[in-house]
Amino acid sequence: MKQALFTLLSAGALATVAFDAYGQGISPLLGMAKLAPVGLASSTLKSVFGASPSGLAHLLHAMTGMVAYVLGYFLIARPLQRANLPSLPWVVTAAAYGVVLWVFALYVMAHLVAGMPAFLGFGGITWVALYGHVIYALVAAWVIEAHGLAFTPKPRPAVAIG
């Protein structure tokens, strides 16, 4: 159990570093937009709670990447893929999960929760965010898969009707 927890936290931490390195460092070096995930977290906090205390947006961004998003892959995306498309490579599942994270971040959180334009108006930051979320998912999944960590939910017993 300790090993699994360490692997998941490591996967989330490395993936968050990769996301931030790409979105805030590499992307601007290549002449593309710079991501501002802490700004989005701050806007979300202000929308939901009316305020964003100093440092809380940074903590929200870090915890989302280190815990929430990695658990989504481990507990939901990968088990669903294994149950429905068992021969699909994990890398395809991870890339698709990155797209789901992008939709969640830029449509659900930025638009529906924080009131920003959907997908931030489909400007340059939109596409950098897409690549960043896919990179995040690929790195997190790689760490999980490299350690052979898998979640297999217990099957439900069949219920006879009649």
C-alpha positions as CSV (number, residue, x, y, z in Angstrom):
1,M,0.0,0.0,0.0
2,K,2.8,2.4,0.9
3,Q,4.6,1.6,-2.4
4,A,1.4,2.3,-4.4
5,L,0.8,5.6,-2.6
6,F,4.5,6.6,-3.2
7,T,4.2,5.6,-6.9
8,L,1.0,7.6,-7.4
9,L,2.4,10.7,-5.6
10,S,5.6,10.4,-7.6
11,A,3.6,10.1,-10.9
12,G,1.6,13.1,-10.0
13,A,4.6,15.2,-9.0
14,L,6.7,14.3,-12.1
15,A,3.7,14.9,-14.4
16,T,3.0,18.3,-12.8
17,V,6.6,19.3,-13.2
18,A,6.5,18.2,-16.9
19,F,3.2,20.2,-17.4
20,D,4.6,23.3,-15.8
21,A,8.0,23.0,-17.5
22,Y,6.3,22.7,-20.9
23,G,3.5,25.3,-20.3
24,Q,5.6,27.9,-18.5
25,G,9.0,27.4,-19.9
26,I,9.4,25.4,-23.1
27,S,6.2,26.7,-24.8
28,P,7.2,30.4,-24.4
29,L,10.8,29.6,-25.6
30,L,9.2,28.2,-28.8
31,G,7.2,31.4,-29.3
32,M,3.9,30.0,-28.1
33,A,1.7,31.1,-25.3
34,K,2.6,30.7,-21.6
35,L,0.2,28.8,-19.4
36,A,-1.1,30.3,-16.1
37,P,-2.6,27.4,-14.2
38,V,-2.3,29.2,-10.9
39,G,-4.2,32.1,-12.4
40,L,-7.0,29.7,-13.4
41,A,-6.9,28.2,-9.9
42,S,-7.2,31.6,-8.4
43,S,-10.1,32.6,-10.6
44,T,-11.8,29.3,-9.7
45,L,-11.3,29.9,-6.0
46,K,-12.7,33.5,-6.3
47,S,-15.8,32.2,-8.2
48,V,-16.5,29.4,-5.7
49,F,-15.6,31.0,-2.4
50,G,-15.5,34.8,-3.2
51,A,-11.8,35.1,-2.4
52,S,-8.4,33.5,-3.2
53,P,-6.2,33.7,-0.1
54,S,-2.5,34.1,-0.9
55,G,-0.8,30.8,-1.7
56,L,-4.0,28.8,-1.9
57,A,-4.1,28.9,-5.7
58,H,-0.6,27.4,-5.9
59,L,-1.6,24.7,-3.4
60,L,-4.8,23.9,-5.4
61,H,-2.7,23.6,-8.6
62,A,-0.2,21.4,-7.0
63,M,-2.7,19.1,-5.3
64,T,-4.8,18.8,-8.4
65,G,-1.7,17.6,-10.4
66,M,-0.2,15.5,-7.6
67,V,-3.3,13.8,-6.4
68,A,-6.6,14.4,-8.2
69,Y,-5.6,14.1,-11.9
70,V,-3.3,11.1,-11.3
71,L,-6.1,9.3,-9.3
72,G,-8.4,9.9,-12.3
73,Y,-6.1,8.0,-14.6
74,F,-5.4,5.2,-12.0
75,L,-8.9,4.7,-10.7
76,I,-11.1,5.6,-13.7
77,A,-9.5,5.9,-17.1
78,R,-7.2,2.9,-17.1
79,P,-9.7,0.5,-15.4
80,L,-12.4,1.6,-17.9
81,Q,-10.0,1.0,-20.8
82,R,-8.9,-2.4,-19.5
83,A,-12.6,-3.5,-19.0
84,N,-13.7,-2.3,-22.5
85,L,-10.7,-2.2,-24.8
86,P,-8.1,-4.5,-23.1
87,S,-5.8,-4.6,-26.1
88,L,-5.5,-0.8,-26.4
89,P,-2.0,0.4,-25.4
90,W,-1.8,2.4,-22.2
91,V,-0.1,5.3,-24.1
92,V,-3.4,5.7,-26.2
93,T,-5.4,5.7,-23.0
94,A,-3.1,8.3,-21.4
95,A,-3.3,10.6,-24.4
96,A,-7.1,10.4,-24.5
97,Y,-7.1,11.0,-20.7
98,G,-5.0,14.1,-21.3
99,V,-7.6,15.4,-23.7
100,V,-10.3,14.8,-21.1
101,L,-8.2,16.7,-18.6
102,W,-8.0,19.6,-21.1
103,V,-11.7,19.7,-21.6
104,F,-12.2,19.6,-17.8
105,A,-9.8,22.4,-17.2
106,L,-10.7,24.7,-20.0
107,Y,-14.4,24.1,-20.3
108,V,-15.7,23.0,-17.0
109,M,-13.3,24.9,-14.6
110,A,-12.4,27.9,-16.7
111,H,-15.8,28.4,-18.4
112,L,-18.5,26.9,-16.3
113,V,-17.0,27.6,-12.9
114,A,-14.7,30.7,-13.3
115,G,-16.8,32.4,-16.1
116,M,-14.1,32.7,-18.6
117,P,-14.7,32.1,-22.4
118,A,-15.1,28.4,-23.3
119,F,-11.6,27.0,-24.0
120,L,-10.3,30.4,-23.3
121,G,-11.5,31.6,-26.7
122,F,-9.5,29.0,-28.7
123,G,-6.4,31.3,-28.7
124,G,-2.8,30.2,-28.4
125,I,-3.1,29.3,-24.7
126,T,-5.8,26.8,-25.6
127,W,-3.5,24.7,-27.7
128,V,-0.6,24.9,-25.3
129,A,-3.0,23.7,-22.6
130,L,-4.0,20.8,-24.8
131,Y,-0.4,19.7,-25.3
132,G,0.4,20.3,-21.6
133,H,-2.4,18.1,-20.4
134,V,-1.5,15.3,-22.8
135,I,2.1,15.6,-21.7
136,Y,0.9,15.5,-18.0
137,A,-1.1,12.3,-18.7
138,L,1.6,10.6,-20.6
139,V,4.2,11.2,-17.9
140,A,1.8,10.2,-15.0
141,A,0.8,7.0,-16.9
142,W,4.4,6.2,-17.8
143,V,5.4,6.2,-14.1
144,I,2.3,4.2,-13.1
145,E,2.8,1.6,-15.9
146,A,6.6,1.4,-15.4
147,H,5.9,0.3,-11.8
148,G,3.3,-2.2,-12.8
149,L,0.6,-0.5,-10.6
150,A,-2.9,-1.4,-11.5
151,F,-6.3,-0.9,-10.0
152,T,-8.8,-3.7,-10.6
153,P,-12.2,-3.1,-9.1
154,K,-13.9,-6.2,-7.6
155,P,-16.7,-7.4,-9.9
156,R,-20.2,-6.9,-8.6
157,P,-22.1,-10.1,-7.9
158,A,-24.8,-10.8,-10.5
159,V,-28.3,-10.1,-9.3
160,A,-31.1,-12.4,-10.4
161,I,-34.3,-10.8,-11.3
162,G,-37.4,-12.9,-11.5
